[in-house]
Amino acid sequence: MRHVSARALGLIGGTGAAVIAAVLVLVLASGGTAAGKNICTVPSAGTPPSPASCVTELVAPHFVSKTGGSPISVTKFRNEASGTTATHVVLAASFSSSVSVATITVAINGSPADTSGCTSAPSSSSATAVSCPVGNIAGGGTAKMTVRFAVGANTTDPPADIKITVTGSTTYGEGGGTPGQPANSVQFNTDSLTVSKDASVQGDCLDGGGTVTGTTTGQTTSATVGTAADSSLPCTFVDAGVLSNTFAPLGTLKSQISFVDFPALGGTGLATVKIFFTPLPTGVSNVNQLKLLEDTNYAVPFFSTYITVPDCDRSGNIPAPVAIPAKGATDAVAHSNDSCIFNRKNATGELDLHAISSPFDSHFGT
């Protein structure tokens, strides 16, 4: 359920917000990008532009509740050239629907940077584009723009889920320009956010951590998280919800699909995930009989491959080796674990898990 990101514009920092937005629209419409093959190993190409290797876009969490939510957009650029400087670098994010921008932060090579040149177009209360000039980035260097925003549509009950695509981009010069091409290169990536129409999912970016819960008839998922390990994040993003098992191969699951999404956490690094099966799946009379599966396909159809979630050790820790299971991992071969069951409650049909962050939303079912 994950998407990626992009952004655009490579003029000098004083460029007005209206011009920035206009250029971004033109570039997106034309799909025009200079190659930038030194600074960006795999540059964007085609229409719409393909993802670039030097730009990542993350919208987190990927689901927010209909009654609120303050997600973040993280647009990051890495100069992949060892000896070439990207000049006049501008990070940008464009939104397919208007958002209200709460905060903008910038980091260069991991250190906080000036945001006085950042702009929101047409305004911070109704923005469709945000951009920040970050100067010159030497080979191997990075620049990151984090935007915390709110989606106006999620203050009412939408008749259907609303998907908002965020396109992150980086515009830069390469000294005299890539040979035979314009002096400016624009590289893209995208990610997306869903505003839920119902209570099947709850998500937000929480100050100091907290708990979110998504529920449908027969199944509930909750996730409790602490503070993000990455101190540059303005909040800890988290979502929890329930999906139909039609997103898995027919007959794989008796239950629906529980999912959670959160970043690497500080402290023990463990989140508490609770899944309630009410009633228990057909043929299961006791929660101790439940065999909980975790998807390792990391894309629809979920559970094309999967592993069994193990019990925690006596201290509540995940059995070693602790890491994200490899894509395609199964019980037939040795694999890592990123979650474990530390408690079962038959009276409530409840499984309590400890879990670490995954770069993919985690999906569980039985």
C-alpha positions in Angstrom: 0.0 0.0 0.0 2.9 2.2 -0.3 3.6 4.9 -2.9 6.7 6.9 -3.6 7.5 10.6 -4.4 8.8 13.5 -6.5 9.2 17.4 -6.8 10.3 20.1 -9.2 12.0 23.4 -10.0 15.6 24.5 -10.4 15.6 28.3 -10.4 17.2 30.5 -7.8 15.7 30.7 -4.3 13.9 34.1 -4.7 11.5 32.7 -7.3 7.9 33.5 -6.4 5.5 30.7 -5.3 3.2 31.3 -8.3 6.1 30.8 -10.8 7.2 27.7 -8.9 3.8 26.2 -9.1 3.4 27.1 -12.8 6.8 25.5 -13.7 5.9 22.4 -11.7 2.6 22.0 -13.6 4.3 22.5 -16.9 7.0 19.9 -16.2 4.5 17.4 -14.9 2.3 17.9 -17.9 5.2 17.6 -20.4 7.1 14.9 -18.6 10.2 16.9 -19.6 13.4 16.2 -17.6 17.0 16.5 -18.3 18.9 13.3 -17.8 21.2 14.3 -14.9 22.8 10.9 -15.3 25.8 11.7 -13.0 23.9 13.2 -10.1 20.9 10.9 -10.5 22.0 7.4 -11.5 18.5 6.5 -12.7 16.8 9.8 -13.8 13.1 10.3 -14.4 11.9 9.7 -18.0 8.7 9.5 -20.0 5.2 10.9 -19.4 4.3 10.7 -16.6 7.9 10.7 -15.4 9.2 7.5 -14.0 10.6 7.4 -10.4 14.2 8.7 -10.0 16.7 6.9 -7.9 18.0 10.2 -6.4 14.6 11.4 -5.1 12.4 9.6 -2.6 8.9 10.7 -1.5 7.1 9.4 1.6 3.6 10.4 2.7 3.0 9.1 6.2 0.9 7.6 7.5 -0.7 6.2 4.3 -4.2 6.4 5.8 -5.7 9.1 7.9 -9.1 9.2 9.6 -12.1 10.9 8.2 -12.5 13.0 11.3 -9.0 14.4 11.4 -5.3 13.8 10.7 -2.1 15.7 10.3 0.1 13.6 8.0 3.6 14.5 6.8 5.3 14.6 3.4 9.0 13.8 3.3 10.8 14.7 0.1 14.5 13.7 0.1 17.3 14.2 -2.5 20.6 12.5 -2.6 23.4 13.6 -5.0 24.5 10.2 -6.3 27.7 11.5 -8.0 31.0 11.3 -6.2 32.6 14.4 -7.6 29.8 16.5 -9.1 27.9 19.3 -7.3 24.2 19.8 -7.8 23.7 23.6 -7.9 20.7 25.7 -7.1 18.9 22.7 -5.7 15.1 23.2 -5.1 13.0 20.6 -3.3 9.3 20.6 -4.0 6.1 18.7 -3.3 2.8 19.0 -5.2 -0.5 17.8 -3.9 -3.4 16.5 -6.1 -5.8 18.2 -3.7 -5.4 21.3 -1.6 -3.9 21.0 1.8 -3.4 23.2 4.8 0.4 23.5 5.5 1.2 23.5 9.3 5.0 23.4 9.3 7.9 23.1 6.9 11.4 21.9 8.0 14.5 21.4 6.0 17.7 19.4 6.7 20.9 19.4 4.7 23.3 16.5 5.3 21.2 15.7 8.4 21.5 19.1 10.0 18.6 21.7 10.3 18.6 24.3 7.6 17.1 27.7 6.9 13.4 27.7 5.7 13.0 31.4 5.1 13.0 30.8 1.3 10.3 28.1 1.4 6.9 28.9 -0.2 3.4 27.4 -0.3 1.4 28.1 -3.4 -1.1 29.6 -3.6 -1.2 29.9 0.2 -0.4 27.9 3.3 -4.1 27.5 4.1 -4.9 26.1 0.7 -1.7 24.8 -0.9 -1.2 22.6 -3.9 2.6 23.0 -4.0 5.4 23.6 -1.5 9.0 24.3 -2.4 12.3 25.1 -0.6 15.6 26.2 -2.1 18.5 24.4 -0.4 21.6 25.8 -2.3 24.3 23.5 -3.6 24.6 19.8 -2.6 28.0 18.2 -3.1 28.4 14.6 -4.2 27.1 12.2 -1.7 25.2 15.0 0.1 21.5 15.0 1.0 18.7 17.5 1.4 15.3 16.7 3.0 12.1 18.7 3.1 9.4 17.7 5.6 5.9 19.2 5.4 3.2 18.6 8.0 -0.2 19.3 6.6 -3.9 18.7 7.1 -6.4 17.6 4.5 -9.6 19.7 4.4 -11.7 16.8 3.1 -11.1 14.7 6.2 -13.3 16.9 8.4 -16.5 15.5 6.9 -17.7 12.0 6.0 -16.7 11.5 2.3 -18.9 9.2 0.3 -15.8 7.2 -0.7 -12.2 7.0 0.2 -10.2 10.0 -1.1 -6.8 9.4 -2.5 -4.3 12.3 -2.6 -1.1 11.9 -4.6 2.0 13.8 -3.6 4.6 14.3 -6.2 8.0 15.1 -4.8 10.8 16.5 -7.0 14.2 18.0 -7.1 15.5 20.5 -9.6 19.2 21.3 -9.9 21.9 22.4 -12.2 25.1 20.4 -13.0 27.7 23.0 -13.4 27.6 23.8 -17.1 24.7 21.3 -17.6 24.5 17.7 -18.7 26.3 17.6 -22.1 23.9 18.2 -24.9 21.0 18.9 -22.5 19.6 21.8 -20.6 21.5 23.0 -17.5 18.6 22.2 -15.2 17.5 18.6 -14.4 14.2 17.8 -12.7 13.8 14.4 -11.0 10.6 12.9 -9.6 9.0 10.4 -7.3 5.5 9.9 -5.8 3.6 8.6 -2.9 -0.1 8.8 -1.9 -2.4 9.1 1.0 -6.0 7.8 1.5 -8.6 9.6 3.6 -10.8 6.9 4.9 -14.6 7.1 4.5 -15.3 5.0 7.6 -13.9 3.5 10.8 -12.1 0.6 9.2 -8.8 2.6 9.5 -7.5 5.3 11.8 -4.3 7.2 11.2 -2.5 10.3 12.2 0.9 11.8 13.0 0.9 12.0 16.8 2.9 14.3 19.0 4.8 12.0 21.4 3.1 8.8 20.2 -0.3 7.3 21.1 -2.8 4.7 19.9 -5.0 4.4 16.8 -7.7 1.8 16.1 -9.4 0.6 13.0 -12.4 -1.7 13.1 -14.9 -3.5 10.9 -17.6 -6.1 11.7 -15.8 -9.0 13.1 -12.2 -7.6 13.4 -10.3 -4.8 15.0 -6.7 -3.6 14.8 -5.0 -1.2 17.1 -1.4 0.1 17.2 0.3 1.9 20.2 3.5 3.7 19.4 6.0 5.8 21.3 8.2 8.5 19.9 9.9 8.1 16.5 13.6 7.3 16.6 14.2 9.9 13.8 14.3 13.2 15.8 13.9 15.2 12.6 10.3 14.0 12.2 7.8 16.5 13.7 5.5 13.7 15.0 5.2 9.9 15.0 3.1 8.7 12.1 0.9 5.6 12.6 -2.1 3.9 11.1 -4.1 0.7 11.9 -6.9 -0.8 10.1 -8.7 -3.8 8.5 -8.9 -4.7 4.8 -11.1 -7.2 3.1 -9.4 -10.6 2.5 -10.3 -10.3 -1.1 -6.9 -8.6 -1.4 -5.4 -12.0 -0.7 -5.6 -15.1 -2.9 -8.9 -16.9 -2.6 -9.0 -19.4 0.3 -5.7 -18.2 1.9 -7.3 -16.5 4.9 -10.4 -17.2 7.1 -10.1 -13.7 8.7 -9.9 -10.2 7.2 -6.5 -8.5 6.9 -5.2 -6.4 9.8 -2.5 -3.8 8.9 -0.4 -1.2 10.6 2.2 1.3 9.6 4.7 3.3 11.8 8.3 4.5 11.7 11.3 3.1 13.6 10.7 3.9 17.2 13.0 5.1 20.0 13.4 3.2 23.3 12.9 -0.6 22.8 11.8 0.1 19.2 8.7 -2.0 19.8 5.1 -1.0 19.1 2.1 -2.9 20.6 -0.3 -4.2 18.0 -3.6 -5.7 19.1 -5.9 -7.8 16.8 -9.4 -8.8 17.9 -11.3 -11.5 16.0 -15.0 -11.3 17.0 -16.2 -13.9 16.4 -13.2 -16.2 16.0 -12.8 -17.5 12.4 -14.8 -20.5 11.3 -13.5 -23.8 12.8 -11.5 -22.1 15.6 -13.0 -22.5 19.1 -10.1 -21.0 21.1 -7.8 -18.1 20.4 -4.8 -20.4 21.4 -5.6 -22.4 18.2 -5.1 -19.3 16.0 -2.1 -19.4 13.6 -1.3 -15.8 12.8 0.2 -15.2 9.4 2.2 -12.2 8.2 2.4 -11.2 4.5 5.8 -11.2 2.8 4.7 -10.4 -0.7 4.4 -6.7 0.3 2.0 -5.9 -2.5 -1.5 -7.0 -3.7 -2.2 -9.9 -3.7 -1.2 -10.0 -0.1 -0.3 -13.4 1.4 0.9 -14.8 -1.9 3.8 -15.6 0.4 3.8 -15.4 4.1 5.4 -16.5 7.4 3.9 -17.6 10.7 4.2 -15.0 13.5 6.1 -16.6 16.4 5.5 -16.3 20.1 7.7 -13.7 21.9 10.3 -14.9 24.3 9.8 -14.7 28.1 10.9 -11.1 28.1 8.4 -10.1 25.4 11.1 -9.8 22.7 11.0 -10.9 19.1 12.9 -14.2 18.4 16.2 -13.7 16.5 17.1 -12.8 13.9 15.1 -9.6 14.3 14.7 -7.8 10.9 12.2 -7.2 8.2 11.5 -10.6 6.6 12.8 -10.8 3.0 10.3 -10.4 0.2 8.9 -13.9 -0.5 10.0 -15.3 2.8 8.1 -18.5 3.9 8.2 -20.9 6.9 10.0 -23.4 4.6 13.3 -21.5 4.9 15.1 -19.6 7.6 13.9 -16.0 7.8 13.9 -12.9 10.0 11.0 -11.8 12.2 9.7 -8.3 12.8 6.8 -9.2 15.2 5.8 -11.8 17.8 2.8 -12.7 20.0 3.2 -12.0 23.7 -0.4 -12.5 24.9 -3.6 -14.2 23.9 -7.0 -13.5 25.4 -9.7 -16.0 24.6 -12.6 -14.0 26.1 -12.0 -11.2 23.7 -10.6 -13.1 20.7 -7.4 -11.1 21.1 -3.8 -11.4 20.0 -1.3 -8.9 21.4 1.9 -8.4 19.4 5.2 -6.6 19.7 6.4 -5.3 16.4 9.2 -3.2 14.9 8.8 -0.8 12.0 8.6 -2.0 8.4 9.4 -0.1 5.2 6.2 -1.7 4.0 2.9 -1.6 5.8 2.6 -4.9 7.8 -0.3 -7.2 7.1 -1.6 -9.9 9.3 -4.4 -12.5 9.0 -5.4 -16.0 10.0 
